[in-house]
Amino acid sequence: MNSLLIRPFLQDQWQVYRVLRLRALANAPDAFGSMLATEQTLVSEQDEARVARSATSGTDHAPVGELS
């Protein structure tokens, strides 16, 4: 049986974070505090900084679930 591991994105995984975030915004736009059109205009440095903050912040987390 597979188990689910919830963990923060690693700092070098910001590109995966961006792809998943945009996909989630497209699939469930009302579930987020931002809009897909807005997030699509962000430059890569903004997503990279968001994931970097997530790695060190006690409150601003970008979680990902993995099957193991």
PDB file of N, CA, C, O and CB in Angstrom:
ATOM      1  N   MET A   1       0.840  -1.182   0.000  1.00  0.00           N
ATOM      2  CA  MET A   1       0.000   0.000   0.000  1.00  0.00           C
ATOM      3  C   MET A   1       0.886   1.246   0.000  1.00  0.00           C
ATOM      4  O   MET A   1       1.887   1.309   0.714  1.00  0.00           O
ATOM      5  CB  MET A   1      -0.957  -0.002   1.221  1.00  0.00           C
ATOM      6  N   ASN A   2       0.513   2.212  -0.791  1.00  0.00           N
ATOM      7  CA  ASN A   2       1.236   3.478  -0.833  1.00  0.00           C
ATOM      8  C   ASN A   2       0.828   4.357   0.338  1.00  0.00           C
ATOM      9  O   ASN A   2      -0.310   4.307   0.805  1.00  0.00           O
ATOM     10  CB  ASN A   2       0.981   4.206  -2.161  1.00  0.00           C
ATOM     11  N   SER A   3       1.772   5.157   0.800  1.00  0.00           N
ATOM     12  CA  SER A   3       1.438   6.132   1.837  1.00  0.00           C
ATOM     13  C   SER A   3       1.673   7.530   1.266  1.00  0.00           C
ATOM     14  O   SER A   3       2.467   7.721   0.344  1.00  0.00           O
ATOM     15  CB  SER A   3       2.291   5.900   3.140  1.00  0.00           C
ATOM     16  N   LEU A   4       0.964   8.491   1.836  1.00  0.00           N
ATOM     17  CA  LEU A   4       1.052   9.871   1.370  1.00  0.00           C
ATOM     18  C   LEU A   4       1.950  10.655   2.308  1.00  0.00           C
ATOM     19  O   LEU A   4       1.755  10.643   3.523  1.00  0.00           O
ATOM     20  CB  LEU A   4      -0.350  10.523   1.279  1.00  0.00           C
ATOM     21  N   LEU A   5       2.921  11.327   1.747  1.00  0.00           N
ATOM     22  CA  LEU A   5       3.833  12.177   2.503  1.00  0.00           C
ATOM     23  C   LEU A   5       3.553  13.627   2.105  1.00  0.00           C
ATOM     24  O   LEU A   5       3.609  13.970   0.924  1.00  0.00           O
ATOM     25  CB  LEU A   5       5.338  11.788   2.237  1.00  0.00           C
ATOM     26  N   ILE A   6       3.257  14.464   3.075  1.00  0.00           N
ATOM     27  CA  ILE A   6       3.068  15.896   2.839  1.00  0.00           C
ATOM     28  C   ILE A   6       4.320  16.598   3.323  1.00  0.00           C
ATOM     29  O   ILE A   6       4.721  16.425   4.474  1.00  0.00           O
ATOM     30  CB  ILE A   6       1.784  16.450   3.567  1.00  0.00           C
ATOM     31  N   ARG A   7       4.937  17.376   2.474  1.00  0.00           N
ATOM     32  CA  ARG A   7       6.180  18.063   2.820  1.00  0.00           C
ATOM     33  C   ARG A   7       6.244  19.386   2.075  1.00  0.00           C
ATOM     34  O   ARG A   7       5.518  19.587   1.102  1.00  0.00           O
ATOM     35  CB  ARG A   7       7.416  17.186   2.486  1.00  0.00           C
ATOM     36  N   PRO A   8       7.108  20.290   2.524  1.00  0.00           N
ATOM     37  CA  PRO A   8       7.269  21.543   1.780  1.00  0.00           C
ATOM     38  C   PRO A   8       8.068  21.290   0.498  1.00  0.00           C
ATOM     39  O   PRO A   8       8.871  20.360   0.428  1.00  0.00           O
ATOM     40  CB  PRO A   8       7.974  22.619   2.658  1.00  0.00           C
ATOM     41  N   PHE A   9       7.839  22.121  -0.499  1.00  0.00           N
ATOM     42  CA  PHE A   9       8.680  22.075  -1.694  1.00  0.00           C
ATOM     43  C   PHE A   9      10.104  22.421  -1.293  1.00  0.00           C
ATOM     44  O   PHE A   9      10.328  23.258  -0.419  1.00  0.00           O
ATOM     45  CB  PHE A   9       8.158  23.050  -2.797  1.00  0.00           C
ATOM     46  N   LEU A  10      11.053  21.778  -1.931  1.00  0.00           N
ATOM     47  CA  LEU A  10      12.450  22.157  -1.747  1.00  0.00           C
ATOM     48  C   LEU A  10      12.714  23.400  -2.587  1.00  0.00           C
ATOM     49  O   LEU A  10      12.029  23.653  -3.577  1.00  0.00           O
ATOM     50  CB  LEU A  10      13.420  20.989  -2.140  1.00  0.00           C
ATOM     51  N   GLN A  11      13.708  24.162  -2.181  1.00  0.00           N
ATOM     52  CA  GLN A  11      13.961  25.447  -2.831  1.00  0.00           C
ATOM     53  C   GLN A  11      14.197  25.311  -4.335  1.00  0.00           C
ATOM     54  O   GLN A  11      13.798  26.188  -5.102  1.00  0.00           O
ATOM     55  CB  GLN A  11      15.156  26.117  -2.191  1.00  0.00           C
ATOM     56  N   ASP A  12      14.834  24.234  -4.763  1.00  0.00           N
ATOM     57  CA  ASP A  12      15.120  24.073  -6.198  1.00  0.00           C
ATOM     58  C   ASP A  12      13.947  23.474  -6.984  1.00  0.00           C
ATOM     59  O   ASP A  12      14.082  23.190  -8.175  1.00  0.00           O
ATOM     60  CB  ASP A  12      16.345  23.193  -6.379  1.00  0.00           C
ATOM     61  N   GLN A  13      12.812  23.283  -6.335  1.00  0.00           N
ATOM     62  CA  GLN A  13      11.636  22.718  -6.997  1.00  0.00           C
ATOM     63  C   GLN A  13      10.603  23.777  -7.372  1.00  0.00           C
ATOM     64  O   GLN A  13       9.431  23.450  -7.554  1.00  0.00           O
ATOM     65  CB  GLN A  13      10.994  21.682  -6.104  1.00  0.00           C
ATOM     66  N   TRP A  14      11.009  25.020  -7.488  1.00  0.00           N
ATOM     67  CA  TRP A  14      10.059  26.102  -7.752  1.00  0.00           C
ATOM     68  C   TRP A  14       9.353  25.932  -9.095  1.00  0.00           C
ATOM     69  O   TRP A  14       8.203  26.348  -9.235  1.00  0.00           O
ATOM     70  CB  TRP A  14      10.773  27.443  -7.714  1.00  0.00           C
ATOM     71  N   GLN A  15      10.013  25.332 -10.084  1.00  0.00           N
ATOM     72  CA  GLN A  15       9.364  25.162 -11.389  1.00  0.00           C
ATOM     73  C   GLN A  15       8.213  24.156 -11.300  1.00  0.00           C
ATOM     74  O   GLN A  15       7.170  24.353 -11.922  1.00  0.00           O
ATOM     75  CB  GLN A  15      10.393  24.700 -12.446  1.00  0.00           C
ATOM     76  N   VAL A  16       8.395  23.099 -10.542  1.00  0.00           N
ATOM     77  CA  VAL A  16       7.325  22.125 -10.324  1.00  0.00           C
ATOM     78  C   VAL A  16       6.180  22.798  -9.571  1.00  0.00           C
ATOM     79  O   VAL A  16       5.010  22.612  -9.904  1.00  0.00           O
ATOM     80  CB  VAL A  16       7.848  20.883  -9.538  1.00  0.00           C
ATOM     81  N   TYR A  17       6.534  23.585  -8.549  1.00  0.00           N
ATOM     82  CA  TYR A  17       5.539  24.338  -7.783  1.00  0.00           C
ATOM     83  C   TYR A  17       4.702  25.200  -8.719  1.00  0.00           C
ATOM     84  O   TYR A  17       3.475  25.214  -8.620  1.00  0.00           O
ATOM     85  CB  TYR A  17       6.222  25.217  -6.709  1.00  0.00           C
ATOM     86  N   ARG A  18       5.356  25.919  -9.628  1.00  0.00           N
ATOM     87  CA  ARG A  18       4.635  26.819 -10.545  1.00  0.00           C
ATOM     88  C   ARG A  18       3.656  26.047 -11.418  1.00  0.00           C
ATOM     89  O   ARG A  18       2.499  26.446 -11.555  1.00  0.00           O
ATOM     90  CB  ARG A  18       5.626  27.592 -11.433  1.00  0.00           C
ATOM     91  N   VAL A  19       4.104  24.954 -12.002  1.00  0.00           N
ATOM     92  CA  VAL A  19       3.241  24.149 -12.869  1.00  0.00           C
ATOM     93  C   VAL A  19       2.024  23.646 -12.096  1.00  0.00           C
ATOM     94  O   VAL A  19       0.894  23.736 -12.576  1.00  0.00           O
ATOM     95  CB  VAL A  19       4.027  22.962 -13.462  1.00  0.00           C
ATOM     96  N   LEU A  20       2.261  23.115 -10.897  1.00  0.00           N
ATOM     97  CA  LEU A  20       1.150  22.581 -10.103  1.00  0.00           C
ATOM     98  C   LEU A  20       0.212  23.680  -9.628  1.00  0.00           C
ATOM     99  O   LEU A  20      -1.005  23.491  -9.603  1.00  0.00           O
ATOM    100  CB  LEU A  20       1.682  21.809  -8.904  1.00  0.00           C
ATOM    101  N   ARG A  21       0.767  24.826  -9.251  1.00  0.00           N
ATOM    102  CA  ARG A  21      -0.079  25.936  -8.786  1.00  0.00           C
ATOM    103  C   ARG A  21      -0.969  26.443  -9.920  1.00  0.00           C
ATOM    104  O   ARG A  21      -2.162  26.663  -9.713  1.00  0.00           O
ATOM    105  CB  ARG A  21       0.791  27.092  -8.235  1.00  0.00           C
ATOM    106  N   LEU A  22      -0.407  26.629 -11.110  1.00  0.00           N
ATOM    107  CA  LEU A  22      -1.213  27.096 -12.237  1.00  0.00           C
ATOM    108  C   LEU A  22      -2.289  26.081 -12.604  1.00  0.00           C
ATOM    109  O   LEU A  22      -3.412  26.459 -12.937  1.00  0.00           O
ATOM    110  CB  LEU A  22      -0.323  27.375 -13.448  1.00  0.00           C
ATOM    111  N   ARG A  23      -1.954  24.812 -12.545  1.00  0.00           N
ATOM    112  CA  ARG A  23      -2.937  23.764 -12.843  1.00  0.00           C
ATOM    113  C   ARG A  23      -4.059  23.781 -11.805  1.00  0.00           C
ATOM    114  O   ARG A  23      -5.234  23.649 -12.148  1.00  0.00           O
ATOM    115  CB  ARG A  23      -2.258  22.370 -12.879  1.00  0.00           C
ATOM    116  N   ALA A  24      -3.691  23.944 -10.542  1.00  0.00           N
ATOM    117  CA  ALA A  24      -4.697  23.992  -9.481  1.00  0.00           C
ATOM    118  C   ALA A  24      -5.598  25.214  -9.623  1.00  0.00           C
ATOM    119  O   ALA A  24      -6.809  25.117  -9.422  1.00  0.00           O
ATOM    120  CB  ALA A  24      -4.023  24.000  -8.110  1.00  0.00           C
ATOM    121  N   LEU A  25      -5.026  26.348  -9.963  1.00  0.00           N
ATOM    122  CA  LEU A  25      -5.824  27.561 -10.166  1.00  0.00           C
ATOM    123  C   LEU A  25      -6.785  27.403 -11.342  1.00  0.00           C
ATOM    124  O   LEU A  25      -7.905  27.912 -11.305  1.00  0.00           O
ATOM    125  CB  LEU A  25      -4.907  28.769 -10.399  1.00  0.00           C
ATOM    126  N   ALA A  26      -6.353  26.704 -12.374  1.00  0.00           N
ATOM    127  CA  ALA A  26      -7.227  26.471 -13.531  1.00  0.00           C
ATOM    128  C   ALA A  26      -8.369  25.522 -13.173  1.00  0.00           C
ATOM    129  O   ALA A  26      -9.494  25.690 -13.644  1.00  0.00           O
ATOM    130  CB  ALA A  26      -6.417  25.899 -14.711  1.00  0.00           C
ATOM    131  N   ASN A  27      -8.077  24.527 -12.340  1.00  0.00           N
ATOM    132  CA  ASN A  27      -9.081  23.516 -11.989  1.00  0.00           C
ATOM    133  C   ASN A  27     -10.049  23.961 -10.899  1.00  0.00           C
ATOM    134  O   ASN A  27     -11.208  23.547 -10.897  1.00  0.00           O
ATOM    135  CB  ASN A  27      -8.396  22.262 -11.549  1.00  0.00           C
ATOM    136  N   ALA A  28      -9.587  24.800  -9.974  1.00  0.00           N
ATOM    137  CA  ALA A  28     -10.427  25.208  -8.834  1.00  0.00           C
ATOM    138  C   ALA A  28     -10.157  26.668  -8.490  1.00  0.00           C
ATOM    139  O   ALA A  28      -9.587  26.951  -7.436  1.00  0.00           O
ATOM    140  CB  ALA A  28     -10.162  24.304  -7.594  1.00  0.00           C
ATOM    141  N   PRO A  29     -10.547  27.592  -9.343  1.00  0.00           N
ATOM    142  CA  PRO A  29     -10.189  29.000  -9.148  1.00  0.00           C
ATOM    143  C   PRO A  29     -10.724  29.605  -7.853  1.00  0.00           C
ATOM    144  O   PRO A  29     -10.121  30.537  -7.321  1.00  0.00           O
ATOM    145  CB  PRO A  29     -10.689  29.804 -10.303  1.00  0.00           C
ATOM    146  N   ASP A  30     -11.825  29.105  -7.344  1.00  0.00           N
ATOM    147  CA  ASP A  30     -12.395  29.670  -6.115  1.00  0.00           C
ATOM    148  C   ASP A  30     -11.687  29.195  -4.849  1.00  0.00           C
ATOM    149  O   ASP A  30     -11.979  29.692  -3.761  1.00  0.00           O
ATOM    150  CB  ASP A  30     -13.858  29.320  -6.025  1.00  0.00           C
ATOM    151  N   ALA A  31     -10.771  28.252  -4.969  1.00  0.00           N
ATOM    152  CA  ALA A  31     -10.093  27.691  -3.801  1.00  0.00           C
ATOM    153  C   ALA A  31      -8.867  28.504  -3.382  1.00  0.00           C
ATOM    154  O   ALA A  31      -8.223  28.182  -2.384  1.00  0.00           O
ATOM    155  CB  ALA A  31      -9.680  26.264  -4.085  1.00  0.00           C
ATOM    156  N   PHE A  32      -8.548  29.533  -4.124  1.00  0.00           N
ATOM    157  CA  PHE A  32      -7.314  30.280  -3.871  1.00  0.00           C
ATOM    158  C   PHE A  32      -7.598  31.770  -3.728  1.00  0.00           C
ATOM    159  O   PHE A  32      -8.640  32.267  -4.155  1.00  0.00           O
ATOM    160  CB  PHE A  32      -6.301  30.043  -4.999  1.00  0.00           C
ATOM    161  N   GLY A  33      -6.656  32.458  -3.125  1.00  0.00           N
ATOM    162  CA  GLY A  33      -6.771  33.900  -2.948  1.00  0.00           C
ATOM    163  C   GLY A  33      -6.211  34.680  -4.125  1.00  0.00           C
ATOM    164  O   GLY A  33      -6.148  35.908  -4.081  1.00  0.00           O
ATOM    165  N   SER A  34      -5.807  33.987  -5.165  1.00  0.00           N
ATOM    166  CA  SER A  34      -5.255  34.631  -6.353  1.00  0.00           C
ATOM    167  C   SER A  34      -5.988  34.101  -7.578  1.00  0.00           C
ATOM    168  O   SER A  34      -6.723  33.117  -7.499  1.00  0.00           O
ATOM    169  CB  SER A  34      -3.718  34.382  -6.470  1.00  0.00           C
ATOM    170  N   MET A  35      -5.781  34.759  -8.701  1.00  0.00           N
ATOM    171  CA  MET A  35      -6.432  34.343  -9.945  1.00  0.00           C
ATOM    172  C   MET A  35      -5.395  33.786 -10.909  1.00  0.00           C
ATOM    173  O   MET A  35      -4.237  34.204 -10.900  1.00  0.00           O
ATOM    174  CB  MET A  35      -7.194  35.526 -10.593  1.00  0.00           C
ATOM    175  N   LEU A  36      -5.816  32.848 -11.735  1.00  0.00           N
ATOM    176  CA  LEU A  36      -4.929  32.222 -12.707  1.00  0.00           C
ATOM    177  C   LEU A  36      -4.255  33.270 -13.584  1.00  0.00           C
ATOM    178  O   LEU A  36      -3.043  33.210 -13.791  1.00  0.00           O
ATOM    179  CB  LEU A  36      -5.703  31.228 -13.573  1.00  0.00           C
ATOM    180  N   ALA A  37      -5.010  34.219 -14.098  1.00  0.00           N
ATOM    181  CA  ALA A  37      -4.444  35.241 -14.988  1.00  0.00           C
ATOM    182  C   ALA A  37      -3.341  36.034 -14.287  1.00  0.00           C
ATOM    183  O   ALA A  37      -2.333  36.378 -14.904  1.00  0.00           O
ATOM    184  CB  ALA A  37      -5.548  36.197 -15.476  1.00  0.00           C
ATOM    185  N   THR A  38      -3.531  36.318 -13.017  1.00  0.00           N
ATOM    186  CA  THR A  38      -2.524  37.054 -12.253  1.00  0.00           C
ATOM    187  C   THR A  38      -1.268  36.213 -12.077  1.00  0.00           C
ATOM    188  O   THR A  38      -0.159  36.697 -12.301  1.00  0.00           O
ATOM    189  CB  THR A  38      -3.081  37.470 -10.882  1.00  0.00           C
ATOM    190  N   GLU A  39      -1.435  34.963 -11.679  1.00  0.00           N
ATOM    191  CA  GLU A  39      -0.291  34.086 -11.436  1.00  0.00           C
ATOM    192  C   GLU A  39       0.482  33.798 -12.728  1.00  0.00           C
ATOM    193  O   GLU A  39       1.700  33.620 -12.690  1.00  0.00           O
ATOM    194  CB  GLU A  39      -0.760  32.772 -10.802  1.00  0.00           C
ATOM    195  N   GLN A  40      -0.200  33.752 -13.848  1.00  0.00           N
ATOM    196  CA  GLN A  40       0.476  33.496 -15.122  1.00  0.00           C
ATOM    197  C   GLN A  40       1.403  34.642 -15.516  1.00  0.00           C
ATOM    198  O   GLN A  40       2.339  34.440 -16.289  1.00  0.00           O
ATOM    199  CB  GLN A  40      -0.551  33.264 -16.222  1.00  0.00           C
ATOM    200  N   THR A  41       1.155  35.839 -14.996  1.00  0.00           N
ATOM    201  CA  THR A  41       1.993  36.985 -15.354  1.00  0.00           C
ATOM    202  C   THR A  41       3.240  37.107 -14.487  1.00  0.00           C
ATOM    203  O   THR A  41       4.124  37.909 -14.789  1.00  0.00           O
ATOM    204  CB  THR A  41       1.190  38.253 -15.254  1.00  0.00           C
ATOM    205  N   LEU A  42       3.324  36.319 -13.410  1.00  0.00           N
ATOM    206  CA  LEU A  42       4.497  36.405 -12.539  1.00  0.00           C
ATOM    207  C   LEU A  42       5.740  35.911 -13.260  1.00  0.00           C
ATOM    208  O   LEU A  42       5.685  34.963 -14.043  1.00  0.00           O
ATOM    209  CB  LEU A  42       4.276  35.597 -11.255  1.00  0.00           C
ATOM    210  N   VAL A  43       6.846  36.558 -12.988  1.00  0.00           N
ATOM    211  CA  VAL A  43       8.117  36.101 -13.557  1.00  0.00           C
ATOM    212  C   VAL A  43       8.667  34.982 -12.680  1.00  0.00           C
ATOM    213  O   VAL A  43       8.281  34.853 -11.518  1.00  0.00           O
ATOM    214  CB  VAL A  43       9.147  37.280 -13.672  1.00  0.00           C
ATOM    215  N   SER A  44       9.547  34.193 -13.223  1.00  0.00           N
ATOM    216  CA  SER A  44      10.049  33.012 -12.521  1.00  0.00           C
ATOM    217  C   SER A  44      10.682  33.359 -11.173  1.00  0.00           C
ATOM    218  O   SER A  44      10.597  32.571 -10.232  1.00  0.00           O
ATOM    219  CB  SER A  44      11.061  32.290 -13.388  1.00  0.00           C
ATOM    220  N   GLU A  45      11.312  34.525 -11.073  1.00  0.00           N
ATOM    221  CA  GLU A  45      11.944  34.917  -9.807  1.00  0.00           C
ATOM    222  C   GLU A  45      10.928  35.030  -8.671  1.00  0.00           C
ATOM    223  O   GLU A  45      11.261  34.778  -7.513  1.00  0.00           O
ATOM    224  CB  GLU A  45      12.678  36.247  -9.976  1.00  0.00           C
ATOM    225  N   GLN A  46       9.702  35.406  -8.993  1.00  0.00           N
ATOM    226  CA  GLN A  46       8.675  35.521  -7.960  1.00  0.00           C
ATOM    227  C   GLN A  46       8.257  34.147  -7.432  1.00  0.00           C
ATOM    228  O   GLN A  46       8.067  33.976  -6.228  1.00  0.00           O
ATOM    229  CB  GLN A  46       7.455  36.266  -8.508  1.00  0.00           C
ATOM    230  N   ASP A  47       8.116  33.184  -8.317  1.00  0.00           N
ATOM    231  CA  ASP A  47       7.803  31.829  -7.869  1.00  0.00           C
ATOM    232  C   ASP A  47       8.978  31.231  -7.110  1.00  0.00           C
ATOM    233  O   ASP A  47       8.787  30.547  -6.105  1.00  0.00           O
ATOM    234  CB  ASP A  47       7.434  30.938  -9.062  1.00  0.00           C
ATOM    235  N   GLU A  48      10.178  31.482  -7.580  1.00  0.00           N
ATOM    236  CA  GLU A  48      11.377  30.986  -6.900  1.00  0.00           C
ATOM    237  C   GLU A  48      11.460  31.567  -5.489  1.00  0.00           C
ATOM    238  O   GLU A  48      11.779  30.845  -4.544  1.00  0.00           O
ATOM    239  CB  GLU A  48      12.651  31.343  -7.706  1.00  0.00           C
ATOM    240  N   ALA A  49      11.178  32.851  -5.337  1.00  0.00           N
ATOM    241  CA  ALA A  49      11.209  33.502  -4.022  1.00  0.00           C
ATOM    242  C   ALA A  49      10.109  32.958  -3.121  1.00  0.00           C
ATOM    243  O   ALA A  49      10.318  32.805  -1.917  1.00  0.00           O
ATOM    244  CB  ALA A  49      11.061  35.025  -4.171  1.00  0.00           C
ATOM    245  N   ARG A  50       8.958  32.667  -3.677  1.00  0.00           N
ATOM    246  CA  ARG A  50       7.841  32.133  -2.888  1.00  0.00           C
ATOM    247  C   ARG A  50       8.205  30.777  -2.293  1.00  0.00           C
ATOM    248  O   ARG A  50       7.928  30.515  -1.122  1.00  0.00           O
ATOM    249  CB  ARG A  50       6.571  32.007  -3.758  1.00  0.00           C
ATOM    250  N   VAL A  51       8.818  29.924  -3.089  1.00  0.00           N
ATOM    251  CA  VAL A  51       9.223  28.605  -2.593  1.00  0.00           C
ATOM    252  C   VAL A  51      10.378  28.741  -1.601  1.00  0.00           C
ATOM    253  O   VAL A  51      10.433  27.999  -0.621  1.00  0.00           O
ATOM    254  CB  VAL A  51       9.630  27.684  -3.768  1.00  0.00           C
ATOM    255  N   ALA A  52      11.288  29.661  -1.835  1.00  0.00           N
ATOM    256  CA  ALA A  52      12.393  29.888  -0.890  1.00  0.00           C
ATOM    257  C   ALA A  52      11.853  30.341   0.459  1.00  0.00           C
ATOM    258  O   ALA A  52      12.321  29.870   1.496  1.00  0.00           O
ATOM    259  CB  ALA A  52      13.384  30.938  -1.446  1.00  0.00           C
ATOM    260  N   ARG A  53      10.878  31.245   0.468  1.00  0.00           N
ATOM    261  CA  ARG A  53      10.253  31.690   1.724  1.00  0.00           C
ATOM    262  C   ARG A  53       9.592  30.521   2.430  1.00  0.00           C
ATOM    263  O   ARG A  53       9.640  30.413   3.655  1.00  0.00           O
ATOM    264  CB  ARG A  53       9.216  32.802   1.459  1.00  0.00           C
ATOM    265  N   SER A  54       8.985  29.661   1.660  1.00  0.00           N
ATOM    266  CA  SER A  54       8.296  28.505   2.226  1.00  0.00           C
ATOM    267  C   SER A  54       9.262  27.604   2.996  1.00  0.00           C
ATOM    268  O   SER A  54       8.887  26.999   4.000  1.00  0.00           O
ATOM    269  CB  SER A  54       7.604  27.707   1.118  1.00  0.00           C
ATOM    270  N   ALA A  55      10.489  27.519   2.528  1.00  0.00           N
ATOM    271  CA  ALA A  55      11.476  26.644   3.162  1.00  0.00           C
ATOM    272  C   ALA A  55      11.935  27.182   4.512  1.00  0.00           C
ATOM    273  O   ALA A  55      12.416  26.414   5.345  1.00  0.00           O
ATOM    274  CB  ALA A  55      12.674  26.463   2.248  1.00  0.00           C
ATOM    275  N   THR A  56      11.796  28.487   4.744  1.00  0.00           N
ATOM    276  CA  THR A  56      12.314  29.085   5.973  1.00  0.00           C
ATOM    277  C   THR A  56      11.241  29.712   6.855  1.00  0.00           C
ATOM    278  O   THR A  56      11.506  30.008   8.020  1.00  0.00           O
ATOM    279  CB  THR A  56      13.330  30.120   5.631  1.00  0.00           C
ATOM    280  N   SER A  57      10.065  29.916   6.340  1.00  0.00           N
ATOM    281  CA  SER A  57       8.999  30.589   7.078  1.00  0.00           C
ATOM    282  C   SER A  57       8.292  29.622   8.019  1.00  0.00           C
ATOM    283  O   SER A  57       8.134  28.440   7.715  1.00  0.00           O
ATOM    284  CB  SER A  57       7.992  31.214   6.111  1.00  0.00           C
ATOM    285  N   GLY A  58       7.879  30.132   9.137  1.00  0.00           N
ATOM    286  CA  GLY A  58       7.088  29.324  10.042  1.00  0.00           C
ATOM    287  C   GLY A  58       5.609  29.335   9.703  1.00  0.00           C
ATOM    288  O   GLY A  58       4.839  28.556  10.266  1.00  0.00           O
ATOM    289  N   THR A  59       5.199  30.213   8.787  1.00  0.00           N
ATOM    290  CA  THR A  59       3.783  30.335   8.478  1.00  0.00           C
ATOM    291  C   THR A  59       3.446  30.293   6.996  1.00  0.00           C
ATOM    292  O   THR A  59       2.309  29.972   6.648  1.00  0.00           O
ATOM    293  CB  THR A  59       3.274  31.588   9.046  1.00  0.00           C
ATOM    294  N   ASP A  60       4.370  30.599   6.124  1.00  0.00           N
ATOM    295  CA  ASP A  60       4.113  30.688   4.683  1.00  0.00           C
ATOM    296  C   ASP A  60       4.607  29.430   3.998  1.00  0.00           C
ATOM    297  O   ASP A  60       5.722  29.403   3.475  1.00  0.00           O
ATOM    298  CB  ASP A  60       4.791  31.936   4.071  1.00  0.00           C
ATOM    299  N   HIS A  61       3.781  28.374   3.995  1.00  0.00           N
ATOM    300  CA  HIS A  61       4.216  27.083   3.477  1.00  0.00           C
ATOM    301  C   HIS A  61       3.634  26.787   2.103  1.00  0.00           C
ATOM    302  O   HIS A  61       2.482  27.113   1.817  1.00  0.00           O
ATOM    303  CB  HIS A  61       3.833  25.987   4.439  1.00  0.00           C
ATOM    304  N   ALA A  62       4.444  26.166   1.259  1.00  0.00           N
ATOM    305  CA  ALA A  62       4.001  25.647  -0.041  1.00  0.00           C
ATOM    306  C   ALA A  62       4.141  24.131   0.023  1.00  0.00           C
ATOM    307  O   ALA A  62       5.198  23.597  -0.314  1.00  0.00           O
ATOM    308  CB  ALA A  62       4.840  26.263  -1.249  1.00  0.00           C
ATOM    309  N   PRO A  63       3.078  23.418   0.457  1.00  0.00           N
ATOM    310  CA  PRO A  63       3.183  21.973   0.625  1.00  0.00           C
ATOM    311  C   PRO A  63       2.958  21.210  -0.670  1.00  0.00           C
ATOM    312  O   PRO A  63       2.300  21.686  -1.595  1.00  0.00           O
ATOM    313  CB  PRO A  63       2.200  21.507   1.657  1.00  0.00           C
ATOM    314  N   VAL A  64       3.517  20.028  -0.705  1.00  0.00           N
ATOM    315  CA  VAL A  64       3.306  19.109  -1.813  1.00  0.00           C
ATOM    316  C   VAL A  64       3.065  17.719  -1.222  1.00  0.00           C
ATOM    317  O   VAL A  64       3.654  17.358  -0.203  1.00  0.00           O
ATOM    318  CB  VAL A  64       4.530  19.110  -2.803  1.00  0.00           C
ATOM    319  N   GLY A  65       2.204  16.953  -1.863  1.00  0.00           N
ATOM    320  CA  GLY A  65       1.948  15.578  -1.422  1.00  0.00           C
ATOM    321  C   GLY A  65       2.601  14.608  -2.390  1.00  0.00           C
ATOM    322  O   GLY A  65       2.523  14.772  -3.607  1.00  0.00           O
ATOM    323  N   GLU A  66       3.245  13.599  -1.831  1.00  0.00           N
ATOM    324  CA  GLU A  66       3.910  12.575  -2.638  1.00  0.00           C
ATOM    325  C   GLU A  66       3.454  11.194  -2.192  1.00  0.00           C
ATOM    326  O   GLU A  66       3.315  10.936  -0.997  1.00  0.00           O
ATOM    327  CB  GLU A  66       5.448  12.697  -2.529  1.00  0.00           C
ATOM    328  N   LEU A  67       3.223  10.317  -3.145  1.00  0.00           N
ATOM    329  CA  LEU A  67       2.963   8.928  -2.815  1.00  0.00           C
ATOM    330  C   LEU A  67       4.298   8.209  -2.703  1.00  0.00           C
ATOM    331  O   LEU A  67       5.169   8.353  -3.560  1.00  0.00           O
ATOM    332  CB  LEU A  67       2.046   8.256  -3.876  1.00  0.00           C
ATOM    333  N   SER A  68       4.443   7.445  -1.653  1.00  0.00           N
ATOM    334  CA  SER A  68       5.703   6.694  -1.488  1.00  0.00           C
ATOM    335  C   SER A  68       5.423   5.218  -1.321  1.00  0.00           C
ATOM    336  O   SER A  68       6.354   4.427  -1.170  1.00  0.00           O
ATOM    337  CB  SER A  68       6.501   7.215  -0.279  1.00  0.00           C
TER     338      SER A  68
END
